[in-house]
Amino acid sequence: MTDVATPMTFERYTGNWKGSFEGWQLTPENSYVMMKPLSQTLPGLSNFYMCGQWVEPGGGLPTGVMSARRLIKSICKEDHKKFKTSFPDK
Ligand SMILES: Cc1cc2nc3c(=O)[nH]c(=O)nc-3n(C[C@H](O)[C@H](O)[C@H](O)COP(=O)(O)OP(=O)(O)OC[C@H]3O[C@@H](n4cnc5c(N)ncnc54)[C@H](O)[C@@H]3O)c2cc1C
């Protein structure tokens, strides 16, 4: 017997859109647009924020973490709080 994971498996286990295993795929055609970060808020919905592979082009775990960092930084700015981290911006 062979146990095979398909996109349906990913969809069943993770609920990911169309069973994708990462977020946006960068291609030579879209890379110019996709390198721009996506908005982490929605118009008309206050106190709602998004982070993760669907709002940070590239996909994967490092991208998800970068997305969370970007979000916390912008929430700190909104709250007039200093963004403190052990890995400061360069
Ligand atoms: C098989 C596989 C192998 C992978 N291997 C690697 C790898 O080697 N290296 C790498 O960097 N990346 C890898 N990835 C990609 C990586 O796992 C994802 O890019 C990353 O987990 C995305 O993180 P996220 O926080 O954006 O989303 P997720 O980790 O998908 O988190 C989203 C969370 O939201 C929850 N959720 C969904 N809908 C709702 C709702 N309506 N209400 C409440 N909660 C909800 C989900 O249950 C989930 O817990 C792999 C992915 C897969 C599927």
The ligand as an ORCA input file, in Angstrom:
! r2SCAN-3c Opt
* xyz 0 1
  C       2.950     19.467      3.472
  C       3.516     20.858      3.670
  C       4.873     21.012      3.802
  C       5.422     22.288      3.998
  N       6.770     22.413      4.147
  C       7.299     23.614      4.407
  C       8.709     23.754      4.632
  O       9.476     22.792      4.607
  N       9.192     25.000      4.870
  C       8.390     26.100      4.919
  O       8.904     27.189      5.144
  N       7.056     25.994      4.709
  C       6.482     24.790      4.452
  N       5.142     24.663      4.248
  C       4.338     25.881      4.199
  C       4.015     26.377      5.600
  O       3.525     25.309      6.395
  C       2.948     27.482      5.458
  O       3.382     28.455      4.496
  C       2.732     28.171      6.811
  O       2.308     27.218      7.777
  C       1.679     29.262      6.659
  O       1.458     29.828      7.932
  P       0.170     30.676      8.196
  O       0.238     31.072      9.637
  O       0.040     31.728      7.146
  O      -1.059     29.688      7.934
  P      -1.452     28.324      8.669
  O      -0.241     27.674      9.303
  O      -2.242     27.554      7.637
  O      -2.388     28.800      9.837
  C      -3.714     29.219      9.602
  C      -4.514     28.793     10.811
  O      -5.819     29.392     10.720
  C      -6.783     28.406     11.067
  N      -8.044     28.788     10.435
  C      -8.405     28.697      9.125
  N      -9.639     29.164      8.951
  C     -10.063     29.595     10.166
  C     -11.265     30.192     10.629
  N     -12.294     30.456      9.817
  N     -11.364     30.483     11.939
  C     -10.329     30.234     12.782
  N      -9.167     29.676     12.399
  C      -9.053     29.368     11.109
  C      -6.208     27.095     10.541
  O      -6.777     26.001     11.220
  C      -4.712     27.278     10.883
  O      -4.406     26.833     12.197
  C       4.578     23.416      4.063
  C       3.199     23.244      3.936
  C       2.664     21.991      3.746
  C       1.166     21.810      3.610
*
